Amino acid sequence: MTSFDTSPTLNVWRALLALAVVFVMLATTGWTALRSQRDHTPLQVSLSAWEHGRLDGHRLPDPHATPARLAAFFATLSEAQRGLLAHRYPLAVGNMNGAPVDLRYEANRIALGQARSLELKRMHDSRLTPGGQHEAGRRMHRLESLMTPGRHILAFDPEGSGRIAEVFGDLPEAERISVVVPGVDTDLLTFQRTARKYSAPAGMAESLYDAERDARPGTRTAVIAWADYTAPGGIGMDAATVTRASQGAIRLDALVRALPGKAPVSLFCHSYGSVVCGVAARMLPDRVTDIAVAGSPGMRAAKASHLHTSARVWAMRDADDWIQDVPYLELGGLGHGADPMSGAFGARRLSAGGAKGHAGYFEPGRESLRNFAEIGVGAYRSVDCADDAGACRDDLSVDAMAGRA
């Protein structure tokens, strides 16, 4: 008689594999319909109009051209011509890597105003349910808030749950640039919060910007709250797989390559955002000097060296963070690999003192935030390590090119 292993461990592996197969089938069968829908989003409509548009009788360049090509095009235009394009094609220009930063701010302010007007109409649309009207009201108020004078919106897409990116500081003049990459449940409505302000992307970035200026007042810094990818909604199948992270990684790489100037860039990746950063690591340009993760479920790698990046890789986790109870494995597309806080992974382990759980890493006054700020301004010798020996500060004078081996 043939015997079969019916141990609980084997049954768990089989269940995970079955879930992975179901996920792949659902993703494959739904792809065509989703692709068709994406062709008619407001952003796609604006890009299509740009592709068929002209300026003074001349065709406009491919909106998907390299940032350098698009930057060269905008450099040939007068201020009036640039403004005309922003008003004609606000979503296209507002999301165009290579367009001048200030022009993107202007275009996105116009696009936000248009989206706000649409939601205002939907609030009073009798064809919507009361719940739908209420949701339209929430979106309208969020868009109105994002239009507040002094806010700098670098990217905006109203489709679905919405994507957004905001800049704190003077991005074109920055000597150091930081990018906050958030995790699950990130969208237009959760981009900022009144309660628990520093658990939302806008609050995280604002807090980091203030901490960086405190850490090194003489350094010109800019921080980007980057919610410009479609994050998983909740702790479900999307959060357990790499699909959303792979899509986000491409967008993150495009952002970094389009940033003005040559300032070093540091990535601060929270929760599922660390999966995005892990997938993006090998494709990112060398101006990314640091990738720091907090509350990470894994970076899709067994070791930091397997990320194939020249950037220093840092990790922190609060002792009360529930993420430590998530299985650190990858099987059949489920899970995100090794624990970045394990000694075998090889990241520089930082103290997360005072973070208090999964959402508290960017709270003002916490050691976790101060450590991030020191990395953001390049003050590596000032960080506090997770161990008393200060191992996370070892070999900081040596170029971190070993990660490409």
C-alpha positions as CSV (number, residue, x, y, z in Angstrom):
1,M,0.0,0.0,0.0
2,T,1.3,3.4,-0.8
3,S,1.5,5.8,2.1
4,F,0.8,9.5,1.9
5,D,2.2,12.3,4.1
6,T,-0.8,13.9,5.6
7,S,1.1,16.1,8.0
8,P,-0.4,19.6,8.8
9,T,2.7,21.2,7.2
10,L,2.2,19.4,3.9
11,N,-1.5,20.3,3.9
12,V,-0.6,24.0,4.4
13,W,1.7,23.9,1.4
14,R,-0.9,22.3,-0.7
15,A,-3.5,24.9,0.3
16,L,-1.1,27.7,-0.5
17,L,-0.4,26.2,-3.9
18,A,-4.1,25.8,-4.6
19,L,-4.7,29.5,-3.7
20,A,-1.9,30.6,-6.0
21,V,-3.4,28.6,-8.9
22,V,-6.8,30.2,-8.3
23,F,-5.3,33.6,-8.2
24,V,-3.5,33.1,-11.5
25,M,-6.7,31.9,-13.2
26,L,-8.7,34.9,-11.9
27,A,-6.0,37.3,-12.9
28,T,-5.6,35.9,-16.4
29,T,-9.4,35.7,-17.2
30,G,-10.0,39.2,-16.0
31,W,-7.1,40.8,-17.8
32,T,-8.7,41.5,-21.1
33,A,-11.7,43.2,-19.5
34,L,-9.6,45.3,-17.2
35,R,-7.3,46.4,-20.1
36,S,-10.3,47.5,-22.1
37,Q,-11.6,49.6,-19.1
38,R,-8.2,51.2,-18.7
39,D,-8.2,52.5,-22.2
40,H,-11.0,54.9,-21.3
41,T,-9.8,56.3,-18.0
42,P,-9.6,60.1,-17.6
43,L,-5.8,59.9,-17.7
44,Q,-5.8,57.7,-20.9
45,V,-8.3,60.1,-22.5
46,S,-6.0,63.1,-21.7
47,L,-2.9,61.2,-23.0
48,S,-4.8,60.3,-26.2
49,A,-5.8,63.9,-26.7
50,W,-2.1,64.9,-26.3
51,E,-1.1,62.3,-28.8
52,H,-3.5,63.9,-31.4
53,G,-2.8,67.5,-30.4
54,R,-0.6,70.2,-31.9
55,L,1.1,73.3,-30.7
56,D,1.6,76.1,-33.2
57,G,0.9,73.6,-36.0
58,H,3.5,71.1,-34.8
59,R,2.8,67.6,-33.4
60,L,3.5,67.1,-29.7
61,P,6.1,64.5,-28.7
62,D,5.2,61.0,-27.6
63,P,4.0,61.4,-24.0
64,H,5.7,58.1,-23.1
65,A,9.1,59.3,-24.4
66,T,12.1,59.3,-22.0
67,P,12.1,62.0,-19.3
68,A,15.2,63.6,-21.0
69,R,13.4,63.8,-24.3
70,L,10.3,65.4,-22.8
71,A,12.4,67.8,-20.6
72,A,14.2,68.9,-23.8
73,F,10.8,69.6,-25.5
74,F,9.5,71.7,-22.6
75,A,12.7,73.6,-22.5
76,T,12.1,74.9,-26.0
77,L,8.7,76.4,-25.0
78,S,7.8,79.8,-23.6
79,E,6.0,80.1,-20.3
80,A,2.8,80.8,-22.1
81,Q,3.1,77.7,-24.3
82,R,3.8,75.5,-21.3
83,G,0.8,77.0,-19.5
84,L,-1.4,76.4,-22.5
85,L,-0.5,72.7,-22.6
86,A,-1.2,72.3,-18.8
87,H,-4.7,73.8,-19.3
88,R,-5.4,71.7,-22.4
89,Y,-4.1,68.4,-21.1
90,P,-3.9,68.7,-17.3
91,L,-3.9,65.0,-16.5
92,A,-1.3,64.2,-19.2
93,V,1.0,67.0,-18.2
94,G,0.5,66.5,-14.5
95,N,1.6,62.9,-14.7
96,M,4.3,63.3,-17.4
97,N,7.8,62.3,-16.2
98,G,10.1,64.9,-17.8
99,A,7.7,67.8,-17.6
100,P,9.0,70.7,-15.3
101,V,8.0,70.1,-11.7
102,D,6.3,73.5,-11.3
103,L,4.3,72.8,-14.5
104,R,3.2,69.5,-13.1
105,Y,2.0,71.2,-9.9
106,E,0.0,73.7,-12.0
107,A,-1.5,71.0,-14.3
108,N,-2.5,68.8,-11.3
109,R,-4.2,71.7,-9.6
110,I,-6.3,72.1,-12.7
111,A,-7.0,68.3,-12.9
112,L,-7.9,68.3,-9.2
113,G,-10.4,71.1,-9.8
114,Q,-12.0,69.3,-12.7
115,A,-12.3,66.1,-10.6
116,R,-13.8,68.1,-7.7
117,S,-16.5,69.6,-10.0
118,L,-17.4,66.1,-11.2
119,E,-17.7,64.8,-7.6
120,L,-19.8,67.8,-6.6
121,K,-22.3,66.9,-9.4
122,R,-22.3,63.2,-8.3
123,M,-23.1,64.3,-4.7
124,H,-26.5,65.5,-6.0
125,D,-27.0,62.8,-8.7
126,S,-30.4,61.1,-7.9
127,R,-29.3,58.1,-9.9
128,L,-26.7,57.3,-7.2
129,T,-27.6,55.5,-3.9
130,P,-27.2,57.6,-0.7
131,G,-24.0,55.6,-0.1
132,G,-22.7,56.6,-3.5
133,Q,-23.6,60.2,-2.9
134,H,-21.8,60.1,0.4
135,E,-18.7,58.6,-1.2
136,A,-18.8,61.4,-3.8
137,G,-18.9,63.9,-1.0
138,R,-15.9,62.3,0.7
139,R,-13.9,62.4,-2.5
140,M,-14.9,66.0,-3.2
141,H,-13.7,67.2,0.2
142,R,-10.4,65.3,-0.2
143,L,-9.8,66.8,-3.7
144,E,-10.6,70.3,-2.2
145,S,-8.1,69.7,0.5
146,L,-5.4,68.7,-2.0
147,M,-6.0,72.0,-3.8
148,T,-5.1,74.1,-0.8
149,P,-2.6,76.8,-1.7
150,G,0.9,75.8,-1.0
151,R,0.4,72.0,-1.6
152,H,2.6,70.6,-4.4
153,I,0.9,67.6,-6.1
154,L,3.4,65.8,-8.4
155,A,1.0,63.2,-9.7
156,F,-2.7,62.6,-9.7
157,D,-5.0,60.0,-11.2
158,P,-8.7,60.1,-10.3
159,E,-9.5,56.6,-11.7
160,G,-10.8,54.0,-9.3
161,S,-9.7,54.5,-5.8
162,G,-7.2,57.1,-7.0
163,R,-3.4,57.6,-7.1
164,I,-1.5,60.7,-5.8
165,A,1.9,62.0,-5.0
166,E,2.8,65.1,-3.0
167,V,6.1,67.0,-2.5
168,F,7.3,68.6,0.7
169,G,10.1,71.1,0.1
170,D,11.7,72.5,-3.0
171,L,12.2,69.5,-5.2
172,P,14.2,71.1,-8.1
173,E,16.7,72.7,-5.6
174,A,17.0,69.8,-3.2
175,E,20.4,68.4,-2.2
176,R,18.8,65.3,-0.8
177,I,15.5,63.7,-1.9
178,S,13.5,61.1,0.1
179,V,10.6,59.1,-1.1
180,V,8.0,57.5,1.2
181,V,6.5,54.4,-0.3
182,P,3.4,53.3,1.7
183,G,1.7,49.9,1.9
184,V,-1.8,48.4,1.8
185,D,-5.1,50.5,1.9
186,T,-3.4,53.5,0.3
187,D,-5.6,55.5,-2.0
188,L,-7.0,59.0,-2.5
189,L,-9.1,58.9,0.6
190,T,-6.5,57.5,2.9
191,F,-3.6,59.6,1.6
192,Q,-4.1,61.9,4.5
193,R,-5.9,61.6,7.9
194,T,-6.9,63.9,10.7
195,A,-6.8,61.2,13.3
196,R,-3.6,59.1,13.3
197,K,-2.1,61.7,10.9
198,Y,1.3,60.1,10.8
199,S,0.0,56.7,9.7
200,A,-1.0,58.1,6.3
201,P,1.4,58.9,3.4
202,A,1.0,62.7,3.5
203,G,1.6,62.7,7.3
204,M,4.6,60.3,7.0
205,A,6.3,62.5,4.4
206,E,5.6,65.8,6.3
207,S,6.9,64.3,9.5
208,L,10.1,63.0,7.8
209,Y,10.6,66.4,6.1
210,D,10.5,68.2,9.4
211,A,12.8,65.7,11.0
212,E,15.3,66.0,8.2
213,R,15.4,69.7,8.6
214,D,16.0,69.3,12.3
215,A,18.7,66.7,11.7
216,R,20.7,68.9,9.3
217,P,19.2,72.5,9.0
218,G,21.8,73.5,6.4
219,T,20.8,70.8,3.9
220,R,18.1,71.5,1.3
221,T,15.8,68.5,1.4
222,A,12.6,67.4,-0.3
223,V,10.3,64.5,0.6
224,I,7.8,62.9,-1.7
225,A,4.7,61.1,-0.3
226,W,4.4,58.6,-3.1
227,A,1.0,56.9,-3.3
228,D,1.2,56.8,-7.1
229,Y,0.7,53.0,-7.4
230,T,-2.4,50.8,-6.9
231,A,-1.8,49.3,-3.5
232,P,-3.6,46.2,-2.2
233,G,-6.8,46.8,-0.4
234,G,-6.5,45.2,3.0
235,I,-4.7,42.0,4.1
236,G,-5.9,39.7,1.4
237,M,-4.7,37.9,-1.8
238,D,-3.3,41.0,-3.4
239,A,-1.2,41.8,-0.2
240,A,0.1,38.2,-0.2
241,T,1.3,38.3,-3.8
242,V,3.7,40.3,-5.8
243,T,1.4,41.5,-8.6
244,R,0.7,45.0,-7.2
245,A,4.3,45.4,-6.1
246,S,5.6,44.5,-9.6
247,Q,3.4,47.2,-11.1
248,G,4.3,49.7,-8.5
249,A,8.0,48.9,-8.9
250,I,7.9,50.0,-12.6
251,R,6.2,53.3,-11.6
252,L,8.7,53.9,-8.8
253,D,11.6,53.4,-11.1
254,A,10.0,55.8,-13.6
255,L,9.5,58.4,-10.8
256,V,13.2,58.2,-9.7
257,R,14.5,58.5,-13.2
258,A,12.5,61.6,-13.9
259,L,13.5,63.5,-10.7
260,P,15.2,66.8,-11.4
261,G,18.9,67.3,-10.8
262,K,21.4,64.8,-9.5
263,A,20.6,64.7,-5.7
264,P,20.9,61.4,-3.9
265,V,17.6,59.6,-3.3
266,S,16.6,57.6,-0.3
267,L,13.6,55.3,-0.2
268,F,11.6,54.8,3.0
269,C,9.3,51.8,2.4
270,H,6.6,50.9,4.9
271,S,4.8,47.5,5.1
272,Y,3.8,46.3,1.6
273,G,5.7,49.3,0.3
274,S,8.9,47.4,1.2
275,V,7.8,44.7,-1.3
276,V,7.5,47.4,-4.0
277,C,11.0,48.6,-3.1
278,G,12.4,45.1,-3.0
279,V,11.1,44.4,-6.5
280,A,12.3,47.8,-7.8
281,A,15.7,47.6,-6.3
282,R,17.6,45.9,-9.2
283,M,16.2,48.3,-11.8
284,L,16.6,51.6,-9.9
285,P,19.4,54.0,-11.0
286,D,22.5,54.4,-8.8
287,R,21.4,57.8,-7.5
288,V,19.2,55.7,-5.1
289,T,21.7,55.5,-2.2
290,D,19.5,54.0,0.5
291,I,16.5,51.7,0.8
292,A,15.1,51.6,4.3
293,V,12.2,49.4,5.2
294,A,9.9,49.4,8.3
295,G,7.4,46.8,9.3
296,S,8.3,44.7,6.3
297,P,6.6,41.4,5.3
298,G,9.7,40.7,3.1
299,M,11.4,42.2,0.0
300,R,11.1,39.2,-2.4
301,A,14.7,38.2,-1.7
302,A,16.5,35.7,0.5
303,K,19.3,38.1,1.2
304,A,20.0,41.8,0.8
305,S,22.7,41.0,-1.7
306,H,20.1,39.3,-3.9
307,L,18.4,42.7,-4.4
308,H,21.3,43.5,-6.7
309,T,21.4,47.2,-5.8
310,S,24.2,49.6,-5.0
311,A,22.0,51.2,-2.3
312,R,22.5,50.5,1.4
313,V,19.7,48.4,2.7
314,W,18.3,49.2,6.1
315,A,15.6,47.6,8.1
316,M,13.7,48.3,11.4
317,R,10.7,46.7,13.2
318,D,9.1,47.7,16.4
319,A,8.8,44.9,19.0
320,D,5.0,45.3,19.1
321,D,4.6,45.2,15.3
322,W,2.1,42.4,14.3
323,I,3.9,42.0,11.0
324,Q,6.5,39.8,12.7
325,D,3.9,37.1,13.0
326,V,3.4,36.8,9.2
327,P,5.2,33.8,7.8
328,Y,8.4,34.9,6.1
329,L,8.3,32.6,3.1
330,E,7.6,32.6,-0.6
331,L,5.8,29.6,-2.3
332,G,3.9,29.5,-5.5
333,G,3.7,33.3,-5.7
334,L,2.4,33.7,-2.2
335,G,4.5,35.4,0.5
336,H,7.4,37.8,0.2
337,G,10.5,35.9,1.3
338,A,12.9,36.2,4.1
339,D,12.6,38.5,7.1
340,P,14.7,41.7,6.4
341,M,15.3,41.9,10.2
342,S,16.9,38.5,10.4
343,G,20.7,38.3,10.7
344,A,21.0,36.1,7.7
345,F,19.3,38.6,5.4
346,G,22.1,41.1,5.8
347,A,20.3,44.4,6.1
348,R,21.6,47.2,8.4
349,R,19.3,46.8,11.3
350,L,18.0,50.1,12.9
351,S,16.5,50.8,16.2
352,A,12.7,51.5,16.0
353,G,12.6,52.9,19.5
354,G,9.2,54.4,20.3
355,A,7.5,53.4,17.1
356,K,4.7,51.5,19.0
357,G,3.3,49.0,16.6
358,H,2.9,48.8,12.8
359,A,1.8,52.3,12.0
360,G,3.9,54.4,14.3
361,Y,7.3,54.6,12.6
362,F,6.9,58.2,11.4
363,E,5.5,59.7,14.6
364,P,7.3,62.9,15.6
365,G,9.8,62.4,18.4
366,R,10.3,58.7,17.9
367,E,13.7,57.2,17.5
368,S,12.5,55.4,14.4
369,L,11.7,58.7,12.7
370,R,15.0,60.2,13.7
371,N,16.9,57.3,12.3
372,F,15.1,57.7,9.0
373,A,15.9,61.4,9.0
374,E,19.6,60.8,9.6
375,I,19.6,58.5,6.6
376,G,17.7,60.9,4.5
377,V,20.3,63.7,5.0
378,G,23.3,61.3,4.8
379,A,24.2,61.4,8.4
380,Y,24.8,57.7,8.6
381,R,27.2,57.8,11.6
382,S,24.4,59.3,13.7
383,V,21.9,56.4,13.4
384,D,21.1,54.1,16.3
385,C,21.3,50.4,15.5
386,A,19.1,47.7,16.7
387,D,22.0,46.1,18.6
388,D,24.4,47.6,21.1
389,A,27.4,46.8,19.0
390,G,26.5,49.4,16.4
391,A,26.8,46.9,13.5
392,C,24.5,48.8,11.3
393,R,27.2,51.6,11.0
394,D,30.0,49.2,10.0
395,D,31.8,49.9,6.7
396,L,29.8,53.1,6.0
397,S,32.9,54.6,4.5
398,V,33.1,51.9,1.9
399,D,31.0,52.3,-1.3
400,A,28.1,49.9,-1.1
401,M,28.7,48.4,-4.5
402,A,29.0,44.9,-3.0
403,G,25.2,44.6,-3.3
404,R,25.6,44.1,-7.1
405,A,27.7,41.0,-6.7
